Structure formats: structure tokens, C-alpha cells
């Protein structure tokens, strides 16, 4: 008779899935940071690229939050709502800067 496996992470597929999802989200964010830092851009272009990372985080956290139903889903939802607000602010500021630049184009 084989001994029973008492390790909870091996018996609970959701905890393994959650860990992998968080690691993949972190890896994507690191790759976004590397892309923004390593590409040849001016200071304005780099600021513009960094402003798109917040919506990327929001999309990834949204997918994670609404598909994961484990113990830690409340923390994920709180982070999602925080980044949703930050994304809205980021998008609004980019829109505002673009409209402000039209005033100085003449």
C-alpha cells in the first residue's frame, strides 16, 4: 500500500494553478519593464510607454481575479480594483496630455 500524500499543494490543483498564474503575471511585468528600459526612446516616449504598464497589470489581474476561486481571491480582487482606478487615471492623463499637445501645435 502506498503512503498517502499529505502535501496540500500536490492534492489541491487550484493552489498550484494560482502560484503559476502569479508567476506568469510577474514574468510578463518584468518583460514589460525590460522592454521599456532597453529600447532606445526619448524621455517623453519612455514616460508614454510606462503609462501603458498599469492597464497591462489591470488586464492580467482581471483575468486572474475572475478565474481563480481559492482562498486568496479577496486580495486579488482588492489589487484588481486598485489597479483599475490607477489605469483609469493613467489613461485619462495620457488623453489629457495628447489634447494639451494639440494646443501647442500651431
N, C-alpha and C positions, 0 to 999 in steps of 0.2 A: 504494500500500500504506500502510495506517495504521500509525503507530508503536505499539509495544507499550506497554501501561500498566505502569509499574514500581512504582507506588504500591501497597504491600501492603494498605493499608486498603480500597482500592477493589476488589481482587481477592478479599479474604477477607471473606465476609459475616458470619462469626462475630465478628470484631473490631468491626465496625460495630454489630452487634446487642448486643454486650457493653457498648459505650460508651453506647448508647441506654438499655439496661436500668439501668445505674448512674445515669445522669442522671435517669431516671424515678423511681427509688427515692429519690434525693436530693431531687427536687422534692416527692414525697409527704411526706417527713420535714419539709421546710421548711413545707409547708402544715399539717401537724400542729402544728408549733411555733407558727405564726401563729394557728391556731385556739385553742390553749390560752392563748396570750398575750393575744389580743384579746377573748375572751369575758369577760363580767362574771361572775366567780366569787369565792368566798371563798378564803382561803388553803388551807383543807383540801380544797376541791373542786379547786383548781388542782393540788395535790400528787397527788390521786387521778387527775386526767386525765394528768399527766406520767407516772404509773406505767404507763399503757397504751401509751406510745410504744415501750417496749422490746419487748413482744410484737409490735407492728406491724412493727418493724425485723426481728424474727426471721422473721416470715411472709414478708416481702418478700425477705430474704436467702435463705431456704429455697427460694423459687421460683427465684431467680436461680442459686443454687448447684447445684441439681439439674437445671437445664435447660441451663446453659452448660458446654461441654466444651472450652474454649480453653486457652490457656497459663496463664492466671491463676486457674484454678479451685481450686487449693490454697489460695490466700489467701482466697478467698471461703468455702471450707469452714471454715477456721480462724475467720473472723469469725462465721460462722453458729453454730458450736459455742460461741463466747464469748457471743454474744447469746442462745443457747438457755439457757445457765446463768443469765445475767442476767435473762432472762424468768421462769425458774422461781423465782428469788429474789424478783423483783418480785411475781409472783402470790402466792407464799407470804406476803410481807409484807402485801399487801392483805388476804388472807384472815385473817391474824393480827390486823390492826387492826380488821377488822369483828367478829371474835369477841371481841376485847378491848372493843370498844364495847358489846357486849351485857352485859358485866359491870356497866357503869355506867348501864344504862338503868333500873334500879329506883329 
